[in-house]
Amino acid sequence: MSCFRLHAAVCLALLLISSPASPEEKPDDAKANVLQVDPVGRPVLGPKKAQGPRYLIWHADGQWHLRTRSSADQATFRGTITVRDGKVTELANFGDLETRKRGKRNIQDVGKLNAARDRIAFEFRTSTGEDGFDFSLGPGATALEFDLKIDEEPTPGKVYLGRKAVSPPKGKFLLAPDPPDKGT
């Protein structure tokens, strides 16, 4: 039996050594991967885009805003926002997240800023209303990394950025941290 364990440990070690490590992303690479969209202004949606569960993300008055909406059926929105090379200096509306009862269980919308103040994690259950929060960044941030899911699935076609309601190509994407607000 100990021979089997030794063999298994050696195989695992060889597998780990031979697995290609993902290369470290350099700060310049992060800038190259930032989506070239204008996130300024709350997304304006036509009737087709305004149906079903969706994320609305925009920048205005020096703050970022994230909202979740759904037309009728409840959807679970889960995601993280990671600030690269910077910190969240202000986080608003987390205190307004409600607790709802479903059967015998309380279902609570949850939002958390980590101790390093560089990552926001959230989970909202949204039906006909709107959930969300606002945040500001300190100097030095190079990018905002969004990783967003609806009902456990990446749904980039249901993420709308800025007044023009542009959708990212993937559920995980980078945005510039400090776009110029053009009169919003």
Backbone as a chain_set.jsonl record, in Angstrom:
{"seq": "MSCFRLHAAVCLALLLISSPASPEEKPDDAKANVLQVDPVGRPVLGPKKAQGPRYLIWHADGQWHLRTRSSADQATFRGTITVRDGKVTELANFGDLETRKRGKRNIQDVGKLNAARDRIAFEFRTSTGEDGFDFSLGPGATALEFDLKIDEEPTPGKVYLGRKAVSPPKGKFLLAPDPPDKGT", "coords": {"N": [[0.825, -1.195, 0.0], [1.955, 1.282, 0.791], [3.786, 1.571, -1.232], [2.088, 2.027, -3.363], [1.042, 4.536, -2.625], [3.385, 6.074, -2.748], [3.971, 5.846, -5.469], [1.682, 7.116, -6.528], [2.053, 9.7, -5.497], [4.429, 10.447, -6.792], [3.557, 10.387, -9.461], [1.634, 12.44, -9.383], [3.276, 14.623, -8.74], [4.911, 14.696, -11.043], [2.968, 15.261, -12.943], [2.166, 17.82, -12.134], [4.567, 19.206, -12.493], [4.986, 18.921, -15.231], [2.808, 20.191, -16.315], [1.782, 22.943, -18.213], [2.509, 26.103, -17.028], [0.467, 28.916, -16.498], [1.293, 31.931, -18.036], [2.509, 34.793, -16.271], [0.574, 37.692, -16.186], [1.532, 40.688, -17.522], [1.588, 44.165, -16.517], [1.4, 45.788, -18.854], [0.184, 44.01, -20.61], [-2.33, 43.82, -19.464], [-3.362, 46.375, -19.967], [-3.502, 46.231, -22.731], [-5.576, 44.443, -23.051], [-7.823, 45.726, -22.157], [-11.172, 46.597, -22.612], [-12.247, 48.588, -25.288], [-14.417, 50.598, -24.817], [-16.908, 53.091, -24.217], [-17.745, 53.727, -21.063], [-19.299, 55.66, -19.885], [-22.179, 57.092, -18.465], [-25.498, 55.973, -17.703], [-26.693, 52.872, -18.997], [-28.8, 52.954, -21.842], [-31.535, 51.251, -22.748], [-33.219, 49.573, -25.374], [-36.527, 48.201, -26.119], [-36.136, 45.405, -26.605], [-33.622, 44.726, -25.447], [-34.199, 45.345, -22.844], [-35.461, 43.236, -21.649], [-35.751, 40.36, -19.529], [-33.134, 38.99, -17.315], [-30.394, 41.156, -16.436], [-27.288, 42.991, -16.441], [-26.35, 46.289, -15.616], [-23.884, 48.585, -16.147], [-21.972, 51.412, -15.423], [-20.157, 54.545, -15.568], [-20.11, 57.538, -13.82], [-19.897, 60.886, -12.711], [-17.444, 60.52, -11.352], [-17.7, 58.036, -10.153], [-18.209, 54.452, -10.167], [-20.949, 52.419, -11.177], [-23.035, 49.675, -10.575], [-25.756, 47.746, -11.491], [-28.355, 45.341, -11.138], [-31.017, 43.849, -12.887], [-34.23, 42.395, -13.493], [-36.884, 41.159, -15.473], [-39.177, 39.63, -14.705], [-39.049, 36.84, -13.717], [-37.147, 35.525, -11.01], [-33.653, 35.95, -10.819], [-30.299, 34.869, -10.245], [-27.585, 36.787, -9.61], [-24.179, 36.816, -9.737], [-20.916, 37.805, -8.92], [-17.58, 39.214, -9.315], [-15.526, 42.057, -8.825], [-12.436, 43.139, -9.53], [-9.86, 45.267, -8.608], [-7.141, 46.254, -10.313], [-3.921, 46.931, -9.276], [-4.726, 48.97, -7.538], [-7.118, 50.487, -5.244], [-10.384, 50.215, -3.728], [-11.967, 53.047, -2.695], [-14.329, 54.046, -1.768], [-17.507, 52.709, -1.054], [-20.807, 52.369, -1.794], [-24.278, 51.902, -0.984], [-24.292, 49.202, -0.283], [-25.339, 48.703, 2.194], [-28.021, 48.858, 1.739], [-28.927, 46.485, 0.769], [-31.331, 43.984, 0.629], [-33.071, 41.596, 2.75], [-34.858, 38.75, 1.985], [-37.674, 36.564, 2.377], [-37.985, 33.179, 1.515], [-40.022, 30.655, 1.479], [-39.124, 28.773, 4.218], [-36.655, 29.803, 4.479], [-34.339, 32.509, 4.787], [-33.436, 34.617, 2.217], [-30.707, 36.311, 1.251], [-29.341, 39.22, -0.18], [-25.987, 39.709, -0.923], [-23.007, 41.478, -0.388], [-19.532, 42.127, -0.49], [-16.512, 43.639, 0.458], [-13.138, 42.973, 0.212], [-10.434, 42.67, 2.683], [-8.094, 43.827, 1.717], [-9.116, 45.744, 0.124], [-9.365, 45.619, -2.632], [-11.056, 44.044, -4.057], [-14.351, 43.358, -4.869], [-17.013, 41.325, -4.038], [-20.108, 39.827, -4.868], [-23.524, 38.714, -4.508], [-26.651, 38.647, -5.771], [-30.167, 38.266, -5.657], [-32.472, 38.895, -7.87], [-35.615, 40.059, -8.921], [-38.307, 41.599, -10.017], [-37.377, 44.061, -9.255], [-34.562, 46.205, -8.59], [-31.163, 45.734, -7.902], [-27.969, 46.671, -6.527], [-24.866, 48.577, -6.432], [-22.517, 51.245, -5.732], [-19.245, 52.492, -6.421], [-16.016, 53.942, -5.725], [-12.69, 54.629, -6.852], [-9.247, 54.676, -5.785], [-6.152, 56.445, -6.581], [-3.857, 55.144, -9.077], [-4.882, 52.71, -10.002], [-4.909, 50.294, -12.604], [-6.646, 48.789, -14.121], [-10.025, 47.512, -14.193], [-11.292, 44.448, -13.362], [-13.911, 42.562, -14.329], [-15.957, 39.854, -13.468], [-18.638, 38.223, -14.256], [-21.769, 36.613, -13.691], [-24.933, 35.144, -14.512], [-27.342, 33.277, -13.007], [-25.392, 31.264, -12.597], [-24.055, 31.141, -15.031], [-21.848, 32.549, -17.473], [-22.934, 35.39, -19.134], [-22.449, 37.35, -21.396], [-23.932, 38.766, -23.287], [-25.96, 39.885, -21.853], [-24.958, 41.893, -20.369], [-24.569, 45.274, -20.024], [-22.839, 48.107, -20.982], [-22.181, 51.431, -20.232], [-23.726, 54.417, -21.699], [-24.349, 53.73, -24.35], [-24.941, 51.079, -24.155], [-23.21, 48.839, -24.65], [-22.176, 45.477, -25.105], [-19.88, 43.232, -23.529], [-17.398, 40.932, -24.952], [-17.067, 38.593, -23.501], [-17.926, 36.963, -20.335], [-16.081, 37.63, -18.468], [-14.103, 40.407, -18.178], [-12.078, 43.351, -18.878], [-12.017, 46.762, -17.875], [-11.139, 50.202, -18.385], [-10.027, 52.026, -15.557], [-10.576, 54.729, -14.997], [-12.389, 56.443, -16.741], [-12.93, 59.394, -18.738], [-15.449, 61.505, -17.608], [-17.911, 62.773, -19.524], [-19.522, 65.304, -19.063], [-21.543, 64.123, -17.459]], "CA": [[0.0, 0.0, 0.0], [2.804, 2.465, 0.817], [4.367, 1.666, -2.569], [1.045, 2.656, -4.175], [1.006, 5.956, -2.264], [4.595, 6.684, -3.278], [3.78, 5.917, -6.916], [0.675, 8.147, -6.778], [2.664, 10.997, -5.205], [5.377, 10.729, -7.867], [2.762, 10.706, -10.654], [1.046, 13.76, -9.181], [4.361, 15.598, -8.842], [5.281, 14.794, -12.455], [1.878, 15.939, -13.631], [2.24, 19.242, -11.798], [5.777, 19.77, -13.092], [4.874, 18.939, -16.687], [1.688, 21.037, -16.739], [2.251, 24.287, -18.553], [2.039, 27.156, -16.12], [-0.034, 30.074, -17.233], [2.261, 33.018, -17.864], [2.07, 35.95, -15.491], [0.149, 38.793, -17.036], [2.26, 41.91, -17.225], [0.694, 45.321, -16.538], [1.166, 46.229, -20.226], [-0.784, 43.082, -21.189], [-3.649, 44.182, -18.944], [-3.821, 47.548, -20.709], [-3.826, 45.797, -24.088], [-6.817, 43.673, -23.018], [-8.926, 46.556, -21.68], [-12.169, 46.854, -23.657], [-12.291, 49.965, -25.778], [-15.808, 51.053, -24.823], [-17.16, 54.275, -23.401], [-18.673, 53.303, -20.014], [-19.9, 56.827, -19.242], [-23.629, 57.234, -18.566], [-26.314, 54.773, -17.484], [-27.123, 52.266, -20.261], [-30.145, 53.198, -22.354], [-31.903, 50.001, -23.407], [-34.455, 49.493, -26.144], [-37.455, 47.202, -25.575], [-35.61, 44.037, -26.678], [-32.551, 44.573, -24.456], [-34.73, 45.565, -21.494], [-36.176, 42.037, -21.214], [-34.98, 39.322, -18.849], [-32.102, 39.424, -16.37], [-29.338, 41.915, -17.077], [-26.404, 43.875, -15.68], [-26.123, 47.635, -16.122], [-22.637, 49.084, -15.554], [-21.607, 52.687, -16.007], [-19.333, 55.464, -14.797], [-20.65, 58.901, -13.831], [-19.544, 61.734, -11.568], [-16.301, 59.968, -10.631], [-18.03, 56.756, -9.503], [-18.72, 53.317, -10.931], [-22.277, 51.976, -10.753], [-23.45, 48.358, -11.059], [-27.133, 47.404, -11.14], [-28.925, 44.127, -11.716], [-32.468, 43.958, -13.087], [-34.879, 41.261, -14.141], [-38.242, 41.562, -15.852], [-40.224, 38.948, -13.934], [-38.515, 35.701, -12.979], [-35.971, 35.805, -10.187], [-32.37, 35.488, -11.333], [-29.185, 35.026, -9.319], [-26.455, 37.501, -10.189], [-23.004, 36.604, -8.891], [-19.738, 38.295, -9.607], [-16.493, 39.897, -8.616], [-14.85, 43.166, -9.491], [-11.092, 43.226, -8.967], [-9.137, 46.478, -8.989], [-5.723, 45.948, -10.521], [-2.96, 47.954, -8.85], [-5.396, 50.076, -6.873], [-8.015, 50.16, -4.133], [-11.707, 50.825, -3.636], [-11.915, 54.033, -1.61], [-15.688, 54.262, -1.262], [-18.487, 51.721, -1.503], [-22.113, 52.858, -1.349], [-25.507, 51.135, -1.204], [-24.254, 47.822, 0.21], [-26.22, 48.646, 3.358], [-29.417, 48.818, 1.298], [-29.287, 45.162, 0.256], [-32.442, 43.495, 1.448], [-33.24, 40.182, 3.058], [-36.204, 38.318, 1.615], [-38.005, 35.209, 2.814], [-38.465, 32.233, 0.532], [-40.366, 29.488, 2.278], [-38.627, 28.878, 5.593], [-35.292, 30.331, 4.474], [-34.088, 33.895, 4.412], [-32.55, 34.763, 1.078], [-30.12, 37.627, 1.452], [-28.385, 39.75, -1.13], [-24.726, 39.809, -0.199], [-21.905, 42.182, -1.01], [-18.396, 42.153, 0.427], [-15.238, 44.207, 0.035], [-12.106, 42.259, 0.969], [-9.613, 43.483, 3.59], [-7.127, 44.581, 0.919], [-9.924, 46.761, -0.547], [-9.156, 45.572, -4.077], [-11.97, 43.077, -4.677], [-15.745, 43.356, -4.437], [-17.743, 40.109, -4.415], [-21.531, 40.024, -4.58], [-24.541, 37.786, -4.996], [-27.981, 39.242, -5.66], [-31.316, 37.58, -6.248], [-33.263, 40.018, -8.344], [-36.754, 39.724, -9.787], [-38.827, 42.774, -10.715], [-36.742, 45.282, -8.775], [-33.188, 46.5, -8.976], [-30.147, 45.665, -6.855], [-26.705, 47.182, -7.017], [-24.002, 49.363, -5.562], [-21.663, 52.237, -6.369], [-17.923, 52.497, -5.797], [-14.992, 54.859, -6.219], [-11.337, 54.074, -6.814], [-8.133, 55.552, -5.486], [-5.206, 56.581, -7.689], [-2.947, 54.037, -9.36], [-5.531, 51.538, -10.602], [-4.613, 50.136, -14.029], [-7.797, 48.172, -14.799], [-11.068, 46.854, -13.401], [-11.609, 43.14, -13.932], [-15.265, 42.111, -14.009], [-16.272, 38.444, -13.726], [-20.071, 38.3, -13.977], [-22.592, 35.467, -14.086], [-26.363, 35.139, -14.209], [-27.727, 31.877, -12.784], [-24.173, 30.448, -12.685], [-23.52, 31.111, -16.394], [-21.433, 33.822, -18.053], [-23.909, 35.837, -20.141], [-21.998, 38.675, -21.806], [-24.977, 39.449, -24.045], [-26.889, 40.51, -20.906], [-24.184, 42.903, -19.643], [-24.629, 46.492, -20.824], [-21.838, 49.059, -20.504], [-22.283, 52.811, -20.677], [-24.95, 54.937, -22.303], [-24.638, 53.02, -25.604], [-25.318, 49.7, -23.806], [-22.33, 47.9, -25.349], [-21.954, 44.22, -24.375], [-18.52, 42.71, -23.668], [-17.375, 39.656, -25.676], [-17.054, 37.473, -22.549], [-18.42, 37.285, -19.002], [-14.94, 38.158, -17.719], [-13.554, 41.442, -19.047], [-11.37, 44.464, -18.241], [-12.36, 48.127, -18.257], [-10.254, 51.254, -17.881], [-10.553, 52.402, -14.246], [-10.919, 56.145, -14.821], [-12.767, 57.088, -18.001], [-13.339, 60.791, -18.551], [-16.897, 61.734, -17.609], [-18.188, 63.869, -20.46], [-20.72, 66.056, -18.725], [-22.631, 63.328, -16.871]], "C": [[0.866, 1.254, 0.0], [3.507, 2.647, -0.523], [3.374, 2.353, -3.513], [0.99, 4.16, -3.898], [2.213, 6.698, -2.831], [4.46, 6.872, -4.789], [2.783, 7.028, -7.267], [1.26, 9.536, -6.549], [3.635, 11.397, -6.307], [4.624, 11.119, -9.141], [2.156, 12.103, -10.549], [2.106, 14.845, -9.331], [4.784, 15.785, -10.296], [4.214, 15.529, -13.26], [1.935, 17.443, -13.376], [3.438, 19.915, -12.46], [5.616, 19.91, -14.596], [3.729, 19.799, -17.192], [2.21, 22.418, -17.08], [1.655, 25.309, -17.594], [1.521, 28.309, -16.959], [0.931, 31.225, -16.993], [1.658, 34.148, -17.05], [1.665, 37.049, -16.464], [0.881, 40.042, -16.587], [1.29, 43.083, -17.258], [0.402, 45.821, -17.95], [0.151, 45.334, -20.918], [-2.19, 43.433, -20.731], [-4.197, 45.378, -19.714], [-4.225, 47.169, -22.127], [-5.165, 45.072, -24.139], [-8.018, 44.465, -22.51], [-9.878, 46.813, -22.846], [-12.176, 48.328, -24.027], [-13.748, 50.385, -25.939], [-15.908, 52.296, -23.944], [-18.181, 53.891, -22.329], [-19.43, 54.453, -19.346], [-21.402, 56.872, -19.52], [-24.366, 55.916, -18.4], [-26.777, 54.205, -18.826], [-28.581, 52.591, -20.586], [-30.509, 51.983, -23.195], [-33.199, 50.155, -24.189], [-35.321, 48.383, -25.579], [-36.896, 45.778, -25.57], [-34.543, 43.795, -25.604], [-33.067, 44.677, -23.025], [-35.514, 44.369, -20.972], [-35.228, 41.076, -20.5], [-33.939, 39.877, -17.904], [-30.971, 40.133, -17.103], [-28.528, 42.713, -16.061], [-26.35, 45.224, -16.386], [-24.893, 48.175, -15.399], [-22.289, 50.393, -16.242], [-20.753, 53.486, -15.033], [-19.957, 56.844, -14.924], [-20.22, 59.618, -12.566], [-18.44, 61.126, -10.708], [-16.549, 58.653, -9.925], [-18.436, 55.713, -10.534], [-20.049, 52.891, -10.326], [-22.547, 50.608, -11.368], [-24.863, 48.11, -10.563], [-27.504, 46.088, -11.809], [-30.428, 44.33, -11.8], [-32.96, 42.662, -13.707], [-36.326, 41.65, -14.389], [-39.31, 40.92, -14.992], [-39.643, 37.831, -13.086], [-37.278, 36.104, -12.192], [-34.732, 35.205, -10.831], [-31.321, 35.723, -10.259], [-28.017, 35.641, -10.079], [-25.279, 37.334, -9.232], [-21.788, 37.114, -9.652], [-18.695, 38.872, -8.685], [-16.006, 41.043, -9.498], [-13.513, 43.308, -8.785], [-10.408, 44.47, -9.513], [-7.671, 46.099, -9.131], [-4.882, 47.163, -10.154], [-3.614, 49.171, -8.202], [-6.339, 49.579, -5.795], [-9.374, 50.83, -4.326], [-11.653, 51.786, -2.455], [-13.282, 54.28, -0.995], [-16.61, 53.221, -1.88], [-19.833, 52.131, -0.935], [-23.22, 51.892, -1.748], [-25.413, 49.662, -0.82], [-25.193, 47.664, 1.395], [-27.688, 48.551, 2.992], [-29.839, 47.455, 0.769], [-30.285, 44.524, 1.2], [-32.34, 42.0, 1.729], [-34.677, 39.827, 2.722], [-36.427, 36.91, 2.135], [-38.482, 34.402, 1.623], [-38.753, 30.953, 1.301], [-39.904, 29.708, 3.702], [-37.241, 29.508, 5.658], [-35.276, 31.821, 4.167], [-33.116, 33.885, 3.238], [-32.011, 36.182, 1.147], [-29.221, 37.986, 0.282], [-27.117, 40.054, -0.347], [-23.722, 40.59, -1.036], [-20.772, 42.296, -0.012], [-17.187, 42.769, -0.263], [-14.161, 43.535, 0.866], [-11.244, 43.227, 1.784], [-8.592, 44.329, 2.835], [-7.792, 45.717, 0.135], [-9.696, 46.793, -2.055], [-10.083, 44.581, -4.792], [-13.352, 43.157, -4.026], [-16.364, 42.054, -4.931], [-19.204, 40.323, -4.035], [-22.351, 38.86, -5.11], [-25.899, 38.411, -4.71], [-29.001, 38.291, -6.26], [-32.319, 38.676, -6.594], [-34.433, 39.5, -9.169], [-37.228, 41.006, -10.465], [-38.167, 44.077, -10.289], [-35.35, 45.464, -9.336], [-32.3, 46.384, -7.752], [-28.875, 46.274, -7.415], [-25.963, 48.0, -5.991], [-23.182, 50.312, -6.409], [-20.307, 52.189, -5.675], [-17.0, 53.483, -6.494], [-13.635, 54.21, -6.024], [-10.326, 55.137, -6.423], [-7.197, 55.629, -6.682], [-4.384, 55.308, -7.884], [-3.577, 52.828, -10.019], [-5.236, 51.497, -12.098], [-5.775, 49.523, -14.804], [-8.786, 47.671, -13.76], [-11.389, 45.546, -14.101], [-12.979, 42.703, -13.425], [-15.383, 40.635, -14.367], [-17.724, 38.266, -13.295], [-20.817, 37.078, -14.499], [-24.047, 35.744, -13.731], [-26.775, 33.679, -14.135], [-26.576, 30.928, -13.109], [-23.539, 30.401, -14.073], [-23.009, 32.493, -16.801], [-22.427, 34.196, -19.16], [-23.535, 37.236, -20.621], [-23.042, 39.455, -22.599], [-26.02, 40.123, -23.17], [-26.158, 41.471, -19.968], [-24.135, 44.132, -20.546], [-23.762, 47.564, -20.178], [-22.085, 50.44, -21.097], [-23.577, 53.143, -21.387], [-25.337, 54.184, -23.577], [-24.98, 51.551, -25.386], [-24.53, 48.665, -24.609], [-22.153, 46.657, -24.483], [-20.516, 43.757, -24.579], [-18.549, 41.374, -24.418], [-17.445, 38.431, -24.766], [-17.62, 37.938, -21.212], [-17.338, 37.838, -18.091], [-14.231, 39.152, -18.638], [-12.894, 42.531, -18.213], [-11.894, 45.788, -18.779], [-11.313, 49.081, -17.705], [-10.849, 51.778, -16.576], [-11.052, 53.837, -14.137], [-11.253, 56.815, -16.151], [-13.148, 58.54, -17.754], [-14.857, 60.897, -18.611], [-17.165, 62.968, -18.465], [-19.512, 64.524, -20.121], [-21.849, 65.233, -18.147], [-22.901, 63.765, -15.472]], "O": [[0.555, 2.207, -0.716], [3.796, 3.779, -0.911], [3.766, 3.159, -4.357], [0.903, 4.963, -4.828], [2.082, 7.813, -3.334], [4.795, 7.93, -5.322], [3.017, 7.795, -8.201], [0.993, 10.454, -7.324], [3.665, 12.558, -6.715], [5.007, 12.071, -9.822], [2.166, 12.861, -11.519], [1.866, 15.867, -9.974], [4.994, 16.916, -10.736], [4.527, 16.322, -14.148], [1.771, 18.241, -14.299], [3.342, 21.049, -12.93], [6.056, 20.9, -15.179], [3.677, 20.112, -18.382], [2.989, 22.999, -16.325], [0.443, 25.358, -17.388], [2.081, 28.631, -18.007], [1.341, 31.462, -15.857], [0.461, 34.425, -17.126], [2.354, 37.296, -17.454], [0.851, 40.405, -15.411], [0.273, 43.019, -17.948], [-0.722, 46.237, -18.229], [-0.654, 45.81, -21.719], [-3.137, 43.356, -21.513], [-5.373, 45.392, -20.075], [-5.183, 47.721, -22.668], [-5.828, 45.087, -25.177], [-9.123, 43.927, -22.441], [-9.448, 47.199, -23.934], [-12.118, 49.199, -23.16], [-14.248, 50.512, -27.057], [-15.092, 52.513, -23.048], [-19.363, 53.74, -22.638], [-20.124, 54.243, -18.351], [-21.84, 56.712, -20.659], [-23.924, 54.877, -18.89], [-27.207, 54.958, -19.7], [-29.464, 52.514, -19.732], [-29.882, 51.712, -24.219], [-34.15, 50.786, -23.727], [-34.902, 47.688, -24.654], [-37.151, 45.021, -24.634], [-34.567, 42.767, -24.928], [-32.444, 44.157, -22.099], [-36.175, 44.48, -19.94], [-34.046, 40.994, -20.833], [-33.857, 41.089, -17.705], [-30.622, 39.777, -18.229], [-29.009, 43.059, -14.982], [-26.309, 45.287, -17.615], [-24.865, 48.216, -14.168], [-22.304, 50.49, -17.469], [-20.641, 53.157, -13.852], [-20.297, 57.271, -16.027], [-20.183, 59.03, -11.485], [-18.491, 61.204, -9.481], [-15.693, 58.191, -9.17], [-18.934, 56.034, -11.613], [-20.252, 52.987, -9.116], [-22.311, 50.408, -12.559], [-25.146, 48.242, -9.373], [-27.029, 45.769, -12.899], [-31.039, 44.909, -10.902], [-32.209, 41.934, -14.356], [-36.922, 42.387, -13.603], [-40.258, 41.592, -14.586], [-39.737, 37.873, -11.859], [-36.469, 36.914, -12.645], [-34.764, 34.081, -11.331], [-31.432, 36.653, -9.461], [-27.529, 35.082, -11.061], [-25.379, 37.672, -8.053], [-21.644, 36.892, -10.854], [-18.883, 39.003, -7.475], [-16.07, 40.994, -10.727], [-13.463, 43.567, -7.582], [-10.379, 44.7, -10.722], [-7.039, 45.67, -8.166], [-5.101, 48.268, -10.651], [-3.099, 50.284, -8.313], [-6.358, 48.391, -5.472], [-9.496, 51.86, -4.989], [-11.328, 51.382, -1.339], [-13.383, 54.678, 0.166], [-16.508, 52.896, -3.063], [-19.986, 52.231, 0.283], [-23.1, 51.16, -2.731], [-26.382, 48.929, -1.018], [-25.781, 46.599, 1.58], [-28.517, 48.203, 3.833], [-30.988, 47.281, 0.363], [-30.101, 44.526, 2.417], [-31.632, 41.257, 1.049], [-35.606, 40.524, 3.13], [-35.475, 36.15, 2.314], [-39.284, 34.877, 0.818], [-37.833, 30.252, 1.723], [-40.249, 30.712, 4.326], [-36.704, 29.727, 6.744], [-36.091, 32.324, 3.393], [-32.088, 33.209, 3.282], [-32.776, 37.145, 1.107], [-28.437, 37.162, -0.189], [-27.172, 40.592, 0.759], [-23.607, 40.383, -2.244], [-21.004, 42.533, 1.174], [-16.883, 42.459, -1.415], [-14.248, 43.521, 2.094], [-11.313, 44.443, 1.601], [-8.26, 45.431, 3.27], [-7.106, 46.555, -0.45], [-9.815, 47.842, -2.687], [-9.917, 44.313, -5.982], [-13.497, 43.04, -2.809], [-16.251, 41.718, -6.11], [-19.502, 40.927, -3.004], [-21.943, 38.134, -6.016], [-26.25, 38.671, -3.559], [-28.729, 37.602, -7.243], [-32.924, 39.292, -5.717], [-34.269, 38.616, -10.01], [-36.589, 41.456, -11.416], [-38.392, 45.108, -10.923], [-35.009, 44.953, -10.403], [-32.647, 46.883, -6.681], [-28.715, 46.383, -8.631], [-26.372, 48.106, -4.835], [-23.149, 50.208, -7.635], [-20.224, 51.884, -4.485], [-17.168, 53.812, -7.668], [-13.45, 53.359, -5.154], [-10.509, 56.326, -6.684], [-7.418, 54.956, -7.688], [-4.239, 54.501, -6.965], [-2.855, 51.985, -10.552], [-5.301, 52.519, -12.782], [-5.879, 49.715, -16.016], [-8.435, 47.437, -12.604], [-11.72, 45.531, -15.287], [-13.17, 42.501, -12.226], [-14.959, 40.216, -15.444], [-18.01, 38.169, -12.101], [-20.542, 36.576, -15.588], [-24.351, 36.474, -12.787], [-26.582, 32.927, -15.09], [-26.756, 29.925, -13.8], [-22.563, 29.675, -14.267], [-23.655, 33.5, -16.511], [-22.716, 33.375, -20.03], [-24.22, 38.205, -20.295], [-23.033, 40.686, -22.582], [-26.873, 40.854, -23.673], [-26.67, 41.821, -18.905], [-23.708, 44.044, -21.697], [-23.919, 47.891, -19.001], [-22.186, 50.596, -22.314], [-24.41, 52.274, -21.644], [-26.524, 54.015, -23.856], [-25.282, 50.846, -26.349], [-25.104, 47.735, -25.175], [-21.998, 46.765, -23.267], [-19.982, 43.875, -25.681], [-19.604, 40.746, -24.514], [-17.838, 37.352, -25.208], [-17.778, 39.135, -20.973], [-17.637, 38.445, -17.062], [-13.808, 38.796, -19.738], [-13.113, 42.627, -17.005], [-12.179, 45.925, -19.969], [-10.679, 48.805, -16.686], [-12.063, 51.96, -16.493], [-11.872, 54.136, -13.269], [-10.495, 57.656, -16.634], [-13.636, 58.879, -16.676], [-15.477, 60.428, -19.565], [-16.699, 64.065, -18.159], [-20.509, 64.32, -20.813], [-23.014, 65.594, -18.318], [-23.783, 63.214, -14.813]]}, "num_chains": 1, "name": "protein.A"}
